[in-house]
Amino acid sequence: MSQHFFYPLSTVVKPYPWGSRSALHQRFHVPNPDAQPQAELWMGVHPAGMSQVMDQGTPLALSELIARDRKGMLGAATAARFGDLPYLMKILAADRALSIQVHPQKAQAEAGYARALRANEDIPDYNDANHKPELVYAITPFIAMNGFRDVADIVENFRLLAVTALSPAVDALAQQPDAVGLKVFFSTLMQLSADAKAAALKRVVSAPFDDALMAVIQQLYQHYPHDAGVLAPLYLHCITLQPGEAMFLYPGTLHAYVQGTAVEIMASSDNVLRAGLTDKKINVEELIACTTFSPISRTSLLMEPEWQEGQAHYPIPIDDFRFTVLNANEALPMQTRSAEIVLVMTGSATLTHPAGDTLTLQTGQSAFIPAATQNWTLTNTGTLCRAYS
């Protein structure tokens, strides 16, 4: 394969049932001739959704391209620290809620994946040995649940729910409004009897909650009328990101994405421990072990970018990835010091290297840029995002 400075990516679309049948096709021109759900488009080297480049007309896995020259492709620091592309970027398009979930810390993932390999499970709790911190950047209004509310708010919401079977657990939380009390309360919710769950779900759609909270509850109930995850808006923050807004989620943060289209960037992992709004496996013990039971301030959820030379840099608090958004510009000098993926969200972009290599990308298209490319020029007619480490 001849050396290039830019490599267009062929990406994998995940047809999860919660996915939109139109968003990826209409906004990003992803083919969907049968109008099937298209939930996620993956850009990276995770084996569950490996991107490809072309090698003299033949598809080649991006991981194989990187393996040919790890230092040149990844950069010396990234190659030494991670050994492979350390992040995964996605476009996520949700028509209805994803499962309520949490992602493990690095040590938990390593131990859990080792157990899964030894047990040779058909449906393992861990698919790899990596943690999964993530950032979500809204393309459309994007509804999400993220992090535990203040304990006082949780108690108030469940007292408004007024389900007799839950009263002892609510009173206990009010008496112990700390991480230990929240863990006990959440554990109780995860193990409700059939009668208690039925009573709570019947009541939650008619309880006197405010309109904004009830709108999320009704949306969840429409698709998951028998799932205790419908109660999640009572204990998790409900937030709608407006286009261009972003938030970061640490491992251990309980969350769910409800509806909308967004870019996600995360450590290269597919580890998910589920808590509801799903027919998939729920391992309550492992879920609780990996969840951080500390309320998060609502005001701390949104990330404020740092603007430098026309680029919005988001202050990621881990070293697996960085994320930058650029608006329209003409001939902007760029520097690549680690493996980079660029994605055109609107308009088109032309990438030019002084050696003569030029690549034009349209909306929805992406490219891998090796660290060795170093200096290049970007002309961008719309909005483009960059992932790097």
N, C-alpha and C positions, 0 to 999 in steps of 0.2 A: 504493500500500500504506500503510495507516495505521501510525503509529508505535506499536510495542509495547516493553515492557521485557523480555519473555521470549519466545523463539521456539522452540517444540518442533521437534526435528529429525527428519527422515526420513532414514534412514541406509542405506548400501550394505553388503550382505553379500558377501564374497568366497568363492566355492565351491572353493577350492584342495583338491586331493585329500588332503592331510594333515589336513584339518579334521575335527573331531568331527561326527558325525551327530546328536548329542543335546544337547551342552552348551549351545549358544546357545538352543535351543528349551526345554529343561527349566529352565534357570536364569534365562534372560532373556526367555522367552516370544516368541522370534523364530519366526515361522511356518516350518515345514519339512514340508509335507504329503507330500513324496516321500522323506523321510529321506535327503537328499543331504548330502555333506560341507559343513559351514559352518565356514570357517576363521577369518575375521576380519570384524568389523563396524567400519566406518570412520566417524569423526566429524571433519569438517573440509572444506577447500576444495581438496584435491589433485584435479586433473582425473581421476585414475585411480579416484576413488571419492568424488565430490562429494556432500556432504549437501545437503538441500533444506529449505526452509521453505514455508509456504503464503502466497500473495498473493491474497487475496479468493477463496479456493477453488481457486486454480491453483498447482501446484508452482513454486517459484522457487529457483534455485541459491543456496546460501549466499554464494558469491562475488559474485553479482549484488546481493544484499541489502547486502553490505559496500560494494560499489562505489558505492552511492547516497549514502553519507555515511561516508567512510573514517575521518575523525577521530572522529565520533560513535560509530561501530561499534567501531573498533579502539583508540581513545584516541590522543591526539596523538603520544605518544612511540613507540608501536608502529607507527602509520601512517608516521611519518618514518623509523623504523629498518628496517621490513620491507615496508611497502606493502600487505600482505595478512595474513591470519591466519597466523602463523608456525609453528604446530604442527599436528599431526595426532594424534588420539586414537583408539585401537582397543580392542576386546575381541578377544583372541586365544584360540582354542580348538583345541588340537592333540591329535589322537589318536595321531599318530606324528611323527617328527622333521621339522622344517623343514630346508632346506639349511644346511650350514655356510657362513657368509657373513661379509662385512666391508662396512662402509659408508665412503665416501670422506670426506676432509676437504673443506672448502668450496672451496678453490682447485682441488683435484683434480676435484671435481664440475663446477665451472664450465668447466674446460678439457675434461673428458671429454664434457660435454653439447654443447659447441661442436663438437667432433670428430664426435659422433654426428649432429648436424644437417647438417654438411657432407657426411658420408658417406651420409646417408639410408639407414641400415642397417635391415634388417627386424627384427633382434633386437639393439637397441643395448645397450651396457654401461651407459649412463646415460639415465635417463628424465626428469631435470630437472637444474637447476644448483645444487642445494642439498646441504648435508651432512646427516647423519642421526644425530646423537646420540640416545640413547633411554633411557627408564626403563621397567622392567617391574615391575608390582606384582601379586603372586600373589593370586588369588581362591581357587583350590584348590592343593593341593601341586603345585608347578610345577618340573619337571625341566629343567635347562638345562646347556649347556656354555659357559663364558665365560672367555676369556683364557688365555694360555699358562701352563702350570705352570712351576715352577722347573726349570731345565735339569737339575739332578741327578735330579729325579723323572722327567723325560722319558727320560733315559739309562737309569735303572733299569727303567722300564717296557718299553722296547724291548729291553733285554738279557733281561728275562723272556720277551719275545715270542720271542726266539732264532730269528730268520730270517736265515740265512746271507747272503742277498743284501743285507740291510740293515746288516750288521755294519760295513762301512767307513764308512757315513754316521753310524752311532751312535758309532763310535770318534772320528771327526772332530769331532762335537759335544762329546764328552767332553773333547777336547783344546782346543776353542775354545768355552767355555761362555758366550758373550756374544751380543749381538743379531746380529752378523754370522754367527756359527756357527749360530744358530737359523734365520736366513733361509736359509742354504745347506741345512740339514737339511730344512726344510719344503719348499723347492723340489724336493729329491730325492723326497720323499713324493708331491708333486703330479705327478711325471713318472715314476713307477715303470713298469717294463716289465710286460707282461701276466703273465709267469711270476712275477716278484717279488710283484706284487699278489696273485695267486692263492695263493701260498705264505703271505703274511702273513695273508690273510683266513681261510685254512684253520686257521692256527695260533692266531689271536687268540681264537677261541671255546673253546679248550681250554688256553690258557696259564694258569699259576698266579697269576692276579690275585686280589685280595681280592673278597669277595662284592659289595660296593657297586659297585666298578668293573666287575665282570663283569655285573652286572645291566643297566647302561647299554649295555655292548657287545652283550649278547644282544638287547636291545630294538632297537638299530640294525640288527643283523645280520638280524633277523626280516624287516625291510622292505627292506633294501638289501644283500643277501648278496654282491653283486658290486661294491660301491662302496668305494673306499679310504677314504671318510669314516668307515667303521666303526672305523678306527684312531684317530679324533679323541680319544676319551676318554683315550688314552695321553699326549696332549700338551696337552689343554685341561682346565681344572678342571671337574669334574662337581659340580653343586650342586643341591640341592632347596630351593627357596623354600617356606616354609610360608605359609599364608594370612595376609596382612597384611605380609609381608616384601617388600622391594623391592631392586633393584640398578640401577645406572646403567652404561651402556656408551658410552664415547667412540667417535667415528669412528676407524677403524683397528683396532678390537678384533675379533679373530676369535671367532665365537660361533655357537651353534645352540640353538634351543629344541626340547626333545625331547617333552614331554608335559605337558598341564595347561591350565588356563584362567587368564588374567591380563588386566589392563589394561596397555596400552602407551601411552606418550606420547612423541612424537619431533618433531624438526623436520619441517616439511612436505615430505617427500621420499619417493621410492620407488626410490632407488638401492641396488642390491644387487649385489655381486660375489661369486660363489659359489665354494666350494671342495670341495664334495662332498655326498653324500646327496641327489642330484638328477639328473634327466635333462636339466635345462636347460643352457644354455651356460655353460662355464667358460673364462674368459679368464685363463690362468695368469699371464701377464705383468702384466696390469692388477691382478689380485688381489694379487700380491706387492708391486707398487708402492704399493698402498693399505693394506697391513697393517703394523701396528706390531709389531716383533719384540722385545718386552720382556716378560719374565714379570711376572705380576700376583700379588701376595700374596693367597692365599685369604681371609685375614682382612679384606681391604679390599673384598671384593665387595659385602657387604651395606651398605645405606644406613640410617643411624639418623635418624629424623625428629626435628624440633624441634617440641615441643608448645607451642602458644600458644592460649589461650582455647578449649580443646576441639578444636583443629584440629591435625592432624599435617602439618607442612610438611616436604617433602623437599628437602634442600639441593642443588639442581640447579646444577652448575658452569658452565652456559652461559646465555645470555639469551633463547633462542628460546621457552622455556616454563618454567612453574612447575607444581607438582603438590601438591595438598593432599587429605587424606582426613578426613572428618567422620563421627563416629558419631552415634547418636540424640540429638536435642536438641529443645528447645521454644523457638520464637520467638527464634532466634539472630540478632542484627544482623549483616549482611554488607555488605561494600563491594566494588564492582567498579570498577577503575580502568583495565582493559584488556579486550579481548574475551575472553569466558570461555565455556567449555563445562562443564556439569555433567552427570554421569551417575549414576543411581541404581543401585547395585550390589545392595542388598537393601532391602526395605521400600518405603516411599513417601516423597515429599518434596513439600512445598508451598512455593512461592516467592511472596512477596507484596511488592508495591511500595506505598508510601504513596499513590500516585495512584489506586490501586484495581485495578491489573492483578494477577491471581492465576493461577498455573499449578500444577497438581498432576501429578506424574510418578510412575509406578509402576516397579517393578524392570525394568531394561533400557532404560528410556527416558532421553532426554537432551534438553538444551535449550541454545540459544545465548543469551548475555546480553551485549548491547552495553555498551561502556565507559560510555556516557552514562546507563545505568541507575543507576549509582552506588550508592545506599543502598537495601537491601531486607532482607527478613526470611526466614529459612529455618526451617521446621519439618520435621524429618527423623525418621522412625520406625526407620530402619535405618542403612545405610552409604552414603555418597555421596562421590564424588570430584570435584574441581574442577581444570580445566586453564585456565591463563591465562598471560600473558607479562609 
